[in-house]
């Protein structure tokens, strides 16, 4: 397992653990959800992920608390 912020770009992941932030649930980022990480922006910028067909930018502080597992293909 790894944290979302440090995970590989252009890769599908399953969310394993999230911090207790209700907004993440509303955005579709919760334990067991499937996401696709597109990019992490440099210099402390956000991580850009696809949740379903929506792009969501997750700030560094929160992305470092989200644990993900690479999906097996």
MOPAC internal coordinates of N, CA, C and O (Angstrom, degrees):
PM7 1SCF
backbone

  N    0.0000 0     0.00 0     0.00 0    0    0    0
  C    1.4540 1     0.00 0     0.00 0    1    0    0
  C    1.5210 1   109.55 1     0.00 0    2    1    0
  O    1.2310 1   121.98 1   -24.90 1    3    2    1
  N    1.3128 1   113.82 1   155.10 1    3    2    1
  C    1.4550 1   120.29 1   179.43 1    5    3    2
  C    1.5194 1   108.77 1  -147.94 1    6    5    3
  O    1.2310 1   120.61 1   -12.38 1    7    6    5
  N    1.3167 1   116.43 1   167.62 1    7    6    5
  C    1.4606 1   119.20 1   177.58 1    9    7    6
  C    1.5211 1   109.19 1   -87.41 1   10    9    7
  O    1.2310 1   121.00 1   -30.27 1   11   10    9
  N    1.3093 1   115.70 1   149.73 1   11   10    9
  C    1.4594 1   121.57 1  -176.69 1   13   11   10
  C    1.5184 1   111.92 1   -55.38 1   14   13   11
  O    1.2310 1   120.00 1   137.28 1   15   14   13
  N    1.3040 1   117.60 1   -42.72 1   15   14   13
  C    1.4623 1   120.10 1  -174.55 1   17   15   14
  C    1.5254 1   112.17 1   -61.41 1   18   17   15
  O    1.2310 1   119.93 1   142.78 1   19   18   17
  N    1.3240 1   117.73 1   -37.22 1   19   18   17
  C    1.4647 1   121.45 1  -176.65 1   21   19   18
  C    1.5240 1   113.41 1   -95.68 1   22   21   19
  O    1.2310 1   119.87 1  -178.58 1   23   22   21
  N    1.3105 1   117.86 1     1.42 1   23   22   21
  C    1.4649 1   120.79 1  -177.86 1   25   23   22
  C    1.5268 1   111.10 1   -75.17 1   26   25   23
  O    1.2310 1   121.20 1   -15.72 1   27   26   25
  N    1.3253 1   115.32 1   164.28 1   27   26   25
  C    1.4620 1   122.83 1  -176.90 1   29   27   26
  C    1.5253 1   111.15 1   -69.46 1   30   29   27
  O    1.2310 1   120.72 1   -40.91 1   31   30   29
  N    1.3330 1   116.23 1   139.09 1   31   30   29
  C    1.4622 1   121.68 1   176.37 1   33   31   30
  C    1.5245 1   110.60 1   -70.64 1   34   33   31
  O    1.2310 1   120.93 1   -21.03 1   35   34   33
  N    1.3285 1   115.82 1   158.97 1   35   34   33
  C    1.4693 1   123.26 1   177.59 1   37   35   34
  C    1.5236 1   112.39 1    54.85 1   38   37   35
  O    1.2310 1   121.37 1  -130.77 1   39   38   37
  N    1.3353 1   114.98 1    49.23 1   39   38   37
  C    1.4616 1   121.36 1  -177.11 1   41   39   38
  C    1.5250 1   109.27 1  -141.88 1   42   41   39
  O    1.2310 1   120.41 1   -34.86 1   43   42   41
  N    1.3252 1   116.82 1   145.14 1   43   42   41
  C    1.4657 1   122.36 1   176.82 1   45   43   42
  C    1.5229 1   109.89 1   -88.72 1   46   45   43
  O    1.2310 1   121.06 1   -38.77 1   47   46   45
  N    1.3326 1   115.58 1   141.23 1   47   46   45
  C    1.4576 1   121.93 1  -178.27 1   49   47   46
  C    1.5186 1   110.90 1  -138.05 1   50   49   47
  O    1.2310 1   121.30 1   -24.32 1   51   50   49
  N    1.3272 1   115.11 1   155.68 1   51   50   49
  C    1.4545 1   123.10 1   167.86 1   53   51   50
  C    1.5192 1   106.54 1  -103.77 1   54   53   51
  O    1.2310 1   120.44 1   -43.57 1   55   54   53
  N    1.3134 1   116.76 1   136.43 1   55   54   53
  C    1.4609 1   120.95 1   178.59 1   57   55   54
  C    1.5253 1   108.07 1   -80.20 1   58   57   55
  O    1.2310 1   120.89 1   -53.28 1   59   58   57
  N    1.3302 1   115.90 1   126.72 1   59   58   57
  C    1.4599 1   121.89 1  -177.61 1   61   59   58
  C    1.5239 1   111.07 1   -99.85 1   62   61   59
  O    1.2310 1   120.30 1   139.73 1   63   62   61
  N    1.3289 1   117.03 1   -40.27 1   63   62   61
  C    1.4625 1   120.88 1  -176.29 1   65   63   62
  C    1.5192 1   108.95 1  -151.08 1   66   65   63
  O    1.2310 1   120.86 1   -40.20 1   67   66   65
  N    1.3377 1   115.95 1   139.80 1   67   66   65
  C    1.4609 1   120.87 1   177.47 1   69   67   66
  C    1.5227 1   109.63 1  -130.47 1   70   69   67
  O    1.2310 1   120.30 1   -24.38 1   71   70   69
  N    1.3340 1   117.02 1   155.62 1   71   70   69
  C    1.4606 1   119.04 1   173.66 1   73   71   70
  C    1.5315 1   109.19 1   -71.75 1   74   73   71
  O    1.2310 1   120.29 1   -15.84 1   75   74   73
  N    1.3027 1   117.04 1   164.16 1   75   74   73
  C    1.4653 1   121.89 1  -178.83 1   77   75   74
  C    1.5331 1   109.84 1   -80.24 1   78   77   75
  O    1.2310 1   121.14 1  -105.39 1   79   78   77
  N    1.3252 1   115.43 1    74.61 1   79   78   77
  C    1.4670 1   121.94 1   179.23 1   81   79   78
  C    1.5279 1   106.55 1  -125.05 1   82   81   79
  O    1.2310 1   119.92 1   -74.03 1   83   82   81
  N    1.3381 1   117.76 1   105.97 1   83   82   81
  C    1.4681 1   120.91 1  -175.37 1   85   83   82
  C    1.5287 1   114.62 1   -54.36 1   86   85   83
  O    1.2310 1   119.42 1   148.41 1   87   86   85
  N    1.3149 1   118.71 1   -31.59 1   87   86   85
  C    1.4600 1   121.04 1  -179.00 1   89   87   86
  C    1.5288 1   111.71 1   -61.41 1   90   89   87
  O    1.2310 1   119.92 1   148.26 1   91   90   89
  N    1.3280 1   117.76 1   -31.74 1   91   90   89
  C    1.4661 1   120.15 1   178.31 1   93   91   90
  C    1.5268 1   110.86 1   -61.40 1   94   93   91
  O    1.2310 1   120.30 1   139.63 1   95   94   93
  N    1.3316 1   117.03 1   -40.37 1   95   94   93
  C    1.4696 1   120.55 1   178.02 1   97   95   94
  C    1.5207 1   110.75 1   -62.14 1   98   97   95
  O    1.2310 1   120.46 1   137.59 1   99   98   97
  N    1.3222 1   116.73 1   -42.41 1   99   98   97
  C    1.4639 1   121.51 1   179.36 1  101   99   98
  C    1.5290 1   110.33 1   -62.05 1  102  101   99
  O    1.2310 1   120.35 1   143.60 1  103  102  101
  N    1.3339 1   116.94 1   -36.40 1  103  102  101
  C    1.4617 1   121.70 1  -179.67 1  105  103  102
  C    1.5283 1   112.64 1   -79.16 1  106  105  103
  O    1.2310 1   120.35 1   172.57 1  107  106  105
  N    1.3319 1   116.94 1    -7.43 1  107  106  105
  C    1.4632 1   120.55 1   178.98 1  109  107  106
  C    1.5102 1   114.01 1    92.16 1  110  109  107
  O    1.2310 1   120.43 1  -167.36 1  111  110  109
  N    1.3389 1   116.79 1    12.64 1  111  110  109
  C    1.4649 1   121.04 1   179.07 1  113  111  110
  C    1.5248 1   107.67 1  -105.16 1  114  113  111
  O    1.2310 1   120.88 1   -81.31 1  115  114  113
  N    1.3274 1   115.92 1    98.69 1  115  114  113
  C    1.4587 1   122.01 1  -179.37 1  117  115  114
  C    1.5192 1   108.21 1  -146.78 1  118  117  115
  O    1.2310 1   120.46 1   -11.94 1  119  118  117
  N    1.3157 1   116.74 1   168.06 1  119  118  117
  C    1.4636 1   121.13 1  -177.61 1  121  119  118
  C    1.5254 1   110.03 1   -57.00 1  122  121  119
  O    1.2310 1   120.82 1   -52.63 1  123  122  121
  N    1.3265 1   116.04 1   127.37 1  123  122  121
  C    1.4551 1   121.95 1   179.78 1  125  123  122
  C    1.5181 1   114.32 1    94.55 1  126  125  123
  O    1.2310 1   119.75 1   168.28 1  127  126  125
  N    1.3272 1   118.08 1   -11.72 1  127  126  125
  C    1.4701 1   119.18 1  -179.71 1  129  127  126
  C    1.5255 1   110.72 1   -75.94 1  130  129  127
  O    1.2310 1   121.37 1   -23.31 1  131  130  129
  N    1.3234 1   114.99 1   156.69 1  131  130  129
  C    1.4620 1   122.26 1  -179.64 1  133  131  130
  C    1.5238 1   108.38 1  -104.43 1  134  133  131
  O    1.2310 1   120.44 1   -49.82 1  135  134  133
  N    1.3259 1   116.76 1   130.18 1  135  134  133
  C    1.4582 1   121.20 1   179.07 1  137  135  134
  C    1.5254 1   109.35 1  -132.93 1  138  137  135
  O    1.2310 1   120.96 1   -18.16 1  139  138  137
  N    1.3134 1   115.78 1   161.84 1  139  138  137
  C    1.4609 1   122.14 1   175.59 1  141  139  138
  C    1.5189 1   106.91 1  -123.72 1  142  141  139
  O    1.2310 1   120.37 1   -63.24 1  143  142  141
  N    1.3317 1   116.90 1   116.76 1  143  142  141
  C    1.4623 1   120.14 1   179.70 1  145  143  142
  C    1.5212 1   109.09 1   -84.30 1  146  145  143
  O    1.2310 1   120.96 1   -60.64 1  147  146  145
  N    1.3298 1   115.76 1   119.36 1  147  146  145
  C    1.4579 1   120.59 1  -179.84 1  149  147  146
  C    1.5222 1   111.64 1   -86.81 1  150  149  147
  O    1.2310 1   120.35 1   134.09 1  151  150  149
  N    1.3380 1   116.94 1   -45.91 1  151  150  149
  C    1.4624 1   119.18 1  -171.87 1  153  151  150
  C    1.5243 1   110.80 1  -165.25 1  154  153  151
  O    1.2310 1   120.92 1   -26.49 1  155  154  153
  N    1.3290 1   115.84 1   153.51 1  155  154  153
  C    1.4585 1   122.23 1   166.07 1  157  155  154
  C    1.5169 1   106.24 1  -117.18 1  158  157  155
  O    1.2310 1   120.88 1   -55.51 1  159  158  157
  N    1.3084 1   115.93 1   124.49 1  159  158  157
  C    1.4584 1   120.14 1  -178.95 1  161  159  158
  C    1.5220 1   110.54 1   -78.67 1  162  161  159
  O    1.2310 1   120.87 1   -34.37 1  163  162  161
  N    1.3177 1   115.95 1   145.63 1  163  162  161
  C    1.4620 1   122.30 1  -174.72 1  165  163  162
  C    1.5222 1   112.26 1   -70.92 1  166  165  163
  O    1.2310 1   121.69 1   -11.97 1  167  166  165
  N    1.3207 1   114.37 1   168.03 1  167  166  165
  C    1.4647 1   123.83 1   175.02 1  169  167  166
  C    1.5255 1   112.37 1    58.95 1  170  169  167
  O    1.2310 1   120.57 1  -139.74 1  171  170  169
  N    1.3316 1   116.52 1    40.26 1  171  170  169
  C    1.4617 1   120.63 1   175.42 1  173  171  170
  C    1.5103 1   114.53 1    81.45 1  174  173  171
  O    1.2310 1   120.35 1  -163.84 1  175  174  173
  N    1.3234 1   116.93 1    16.16 1  175  174  173
  C    1.4629 1   120.55 1   179.59 1  177  175  174
  C    1.5196 1   111.96 1   -74.12 1  178  177  175
  O    1.2310 1   120.40 1    -0.66 1  179  178  177
  N    1.3276 1   116.85 1   179.34 1  179  178  177
  C    1.4660 1   120.76 1  -176.49 1  181  179  178
  C    1.5221 1   113.37 1   -76.65 1  182  181  179
  O    1.2310 1   121.36 1   -13.20 1  183  182  181
  N    1.3179 1   115.00 1   166.80 1  183  182  181
  C    1.4638 1   122.53 1   170.80 1  185  183  182
  C    1.5252 1   106.71 1   -97.29 1  186  185  183
  O    1.2310 1   120.46 1   -48.80 1  187  186  185
  N    1.3227 1   116.72 1   131.20 1  187  186  185
  C    1.4598 1   121.89 1  -179.91 1  189  187  186
  C    1.5223 1   108.71 1  -100.81 1  190  189  187
  O    1.2310 1   120.51 1   -58.40 1  191  190  189
  N    1.3263 1   116.63 1   121.60 1  191  190  189
  C    1.4614 1   121.29 1  -178.32 1  193  191  190
  C    1.5245 1   110.56 1  -127.60 1  194  193  191
  O    1.2310 1   121.34 1   -27.22 1  195  194  193
  N    1.3172 1   115.04 1   152.78 1  195  194  193
  C    1.4646 1   121.60 1   171.53 1  197  195  194
  C    1.5188 1   107.57 1   -98.72 1  198  197  195
  O    1.2310 1   120.96 1   -53.09 1  199  198  197
  N    1.3235 1   115.77 1   126.91 1  199  198  197
  C    1.4567 1   122.28 1   175.20 1  201  199  198
  C    1.5249 1   105.14 1  -120.53 1  202  201  199
  O    1.2310 1   120.65 1   -74.88 1  203  202  201
  N    1.3134 1   116.36 1   105.12 1  203  202  201
  C    1.4647 1   119.26 1  -170.77 1  205  203  202
  C    1.5188 1   108.00 1    68.08 1  206  205  203
  O    1.2310 1   120.47 1    59.45 1  207  206  205
  N    1.3214 1   116.70 1  -120.55 1  207  206  205
  C    1.4643 1   119.72 1   177.42 1  209  207  206
  C    1.5271 1   112.11 1  -111.75 1  210  209  207
  O    1.2310 1   120.64 1  -162.39 1  211  210  209
  N    1.3471 1   116.38 1    17.61 1  211  210  209
  C    1.4644 1   121.36 1   179.08 1  213  211  210
  C    1.5170 1   110.95 1  -108.81 1  214  213  211
  O    1.2310 1   120.79 1   -39.80 1  215  214  213
  N    1.3244 1   116.10 1   140.20 1  215  214  213
  C    1.4632 1   120.80 1   171.95 1  217  215  214
  C    1.5216 1   108.03 1   -90.68 1  218  217  215
  O    1.2310 1   121.17 1   -46.56 1  219  218  217
  N    1.3282 1   115.36 1   133.44 1  219  218  217
  C    1.4587 1   121.41 1   179.84 1  221  219  218
  C    1.5192 1   108.21 1  -129.19 1  222  221  219
  O    1.2310 1   120.46 1   -51.32 1  223  222  221
  N    1.3339 1   116.72 1   128.68 1  223  222  221
  C    1.4628 1   121.51 1   174.93 1  225  223  222
  C    1.5251 1   107.58 1   -94.78 1  226  225  223
  O    1.2310 1   120.69 1   -56.83 1  227  226  225
  N    1.3222 1   116.29 1   123.17 1  227  226  225
  C    1.4655 1   122.08 1  -179.11 1  229  227  226
  C    1.5197 1   107.51 1  -111.34 1  230  229  227
  O    1.2310 1   120.56 1   -57.76 1  231  230  229
  N    1.3261 1   116.54 1   122.24 1  231  230  229
  C    1.4576 1   121.52 1  -179.48 1  233  231  230
  C    1.5195 1   112.36 1   -58.77 1  234  233  231
  O    1.2310 1   121.14 1   -26.00 1  235  234  233
  N    1.3220 1   115.43 1   154.00 1  235  234  233
  C    1.4685 1   121.41 1  -176.34 1  237  235  234
  C    1.5213 1   112.18 1   -55.61 1  238  237  235
  O    1.2310 1   120.01 1   133.98 1  239  238  237
  N    1.3321 1   117.59 1   -46.02 1  239  238  237
  C    1.4664 1   120.58 1  -176.73 1  241  239  238
  C    1.5260 1   111.91 1   -58.51 1  242  241  239
  O    1.2310 1   120.41 1   140.78 1  243  242  241
  N    1.3235 1   116.82 1   -39.22 1  243  242  241
  C    1.4625 1   120.40 1   179.89 1  245  243  242
  C    1.5234 1   110.45 1   -80.13 1  246  245  243
  O    1.2310 1   119.98 1   138.57 1  247  246  245
  N    1.3316 1   117.65 1   -41.43 1  247  246  245
  C    1.4704 1   121.25 1  -178.94 1  249  247  246
  C    1.5255 1   111.69 1   -61.16 1  250  249  247
  O    1.2310 1   120.04 1   152.66 1  251  250  249
  N    1.3291 1   117.53 1   -27.34 1  251  250  249
  C    1.4709 1   120.50 1   177.72 1  253  251  250
  C    1.5239 1   112.04 1   -75.19 1  254  253  251
  O    1.2310 1   119.88 1   168.52 1  255  254  253
  N    1.3374 1   117.83 1   -11.48 1  255  254  253
  C    1.4642 1   121.89 1   179.55 1  257  255  254
  C    1.5271 1   112.87 1  -102.23 1  258  257  255
  O    1.2310 1   120.27 1   173.75 1  259  258  257
  N    1.3236 1   117.09 1    -6.25 1  259  258  257
  C    1.4651 1   121.51 1  -179.70 1  261  259  258
  C    1.5283 1   108.56 1   -94.52 1  262  261  259
  O    1.2310 1   120.69 1   -61.98 1  263  262  261
  N    1.3337 1   116.28 1   118.02 1  263  262  261
  C    1.4636 1   120.80 1   179.10 1  265  263  262
  C    1.5195 1   109.27 1   -93.76 1  266  265  263
  O    1.2310 1   121.10 1   -45.58 1  267  266  265
  N    1.3342 1   115.50 1   134.42 1  267  266  265
  C    1.4629 1   121.11 1  -178.38 1  269  267  266
  C    1.5237 1   110.62 1  -129.75 1  270  269  267
  O    1.2310 1   121.66 1   -19.63 1  271  270  269
  N    1.3237 1   114.43 1   160.37 1  271  270  269
  C    1.4640 1   121.90 1   177.44 1  273  271  270
  C    1.5205 1   107.09 1  -129.20 1  274  273  271
  O    1.2310 1   120.58 1   -48.82 1  275  274  273
  N    1.3297 1   116.50 1   131.18 1  275  274  273
  C    1.4609 1   121.53 1  -179.86 1  277  275  274
  C    1.5211 1   109.39 1   -61.75 1  278  277  275
  O    1.2310 1   120.86 1   -45.70 1  279  278  277
  N    1.3259 1   115.95 1   134.30 1  279  278  277
  C    1.4623 1   120.30 1   179.08 1  281  279  278
  C    1.5165 1   110.18 1   -75.96 1  282  281  279
  O    1.2310 1   121.43 1   -40.91 1  283  282  281
  N    1.3129 1   114.87 1   139.09 1  283  282  281
  C    1.4633 1   120.92 1   175.86 1  285  283  282
  C    1.5171 1   108.30 1   -79.13 1  286  285  283
  O    1.2310 1   120.56 1   -41.71 1  287  286  285
  N    1.3247 1   116.53 1   138.29 1  287  286  285
  C    1.4680 1   119.15 1  -179.09 1  289  287  286
  C    1.4968 1   111.66 1  -106.43 1  290  289  287
  O    1.2310 1   120.10 1   180.00 1  291  290  289

